[in-house]
Amino acid sequence: MVSKPRVALGMLVLLALAGGLIALLVSLDAGAFWIKTLPIAAMVGGAVLAQSLGLFNKAPKD
């Protein structure tokens, strides 16, 4: 079962990471392609990594 608060918190962290990455890329005068692509890739990659590590799964009750 998926824990909805964990998913919401994880997505909020990934959104903050993407916002910081956008700010960094804008300050470095990166091209529009990189400003659009890298934050999306970071969010997707982070979500895939978190899911594969099992961070979104509820712990079984004993």
C-alpha positions in Angstrom: 0.0 0.0 0.0 1.2 3.5 -0.8 1.5 6.0 2.0 -0.2 9.2 0.7 1.6 11.6 3.2 5.0 10.1 2.3 4.2 10.6 -1.4 3.1 14.2 -0.8 6.1 15.0 1.2 8.4 13.3 -1.3 6.9 15.2 -4.2 7.2 18.5 -2.2 10.9 17.8 -1.7 11.4 17.0 -5.3 9.5 20.2 -6.3 11.7 22.3 -4.1 14.7 20.6 -5.7 13.4 21.4 -9.2 12.8 25.0 -8.2 16.3 25.4 -6.9 17.7 23.8 -10.0 15.7 26.2 -12.2 17.1 29.2 -10.1 20.6 27.8 -10.5 20.3 27.3 -14.2 18.8 30.8 -14.7 21.7 32.4 -12.7 24.2 30.5 -14.9 22.5 31.7 -18.1 21.8 28.2 -19.3 19.8 27.7 -22.4 16.0 27.3 -22.4 16.3 23.6 -23.3 18.3 22.9 -20.2 16.0 25.0 -17.9 13.0 23.0 -19.2 14.6 19.6 -19.3 16.8 19.2 -16.2 14.2 20.0 -13.5 11.7 17.5 -15.1 14.5 14.9 -15.3 15.5 15.5 -11.7 11.9 15.1 -10.5 11.3 11.9 -12.5 14.6 10.4 -11.5 14.1 11.3 -7.9 10.6 9.7 -7.9 11.9 6.6 -9.6 14.7 6.3 -7.1 12.5 6.9 -4.1 10.0 4.3 -5.4 12.7 1.7 -6.0 14.1 2.3 -2.5 10.6 1.7 -1.1 10.3 5.1 0.6 6.6 5.4 -0.4 5.5 2.0 1.0 3.9 1.7 4.3 5.6 -0.3 6.9 3.8 -3.5 7.8 2.1 -3.6 11.1 3.1 -6.3 13.5 
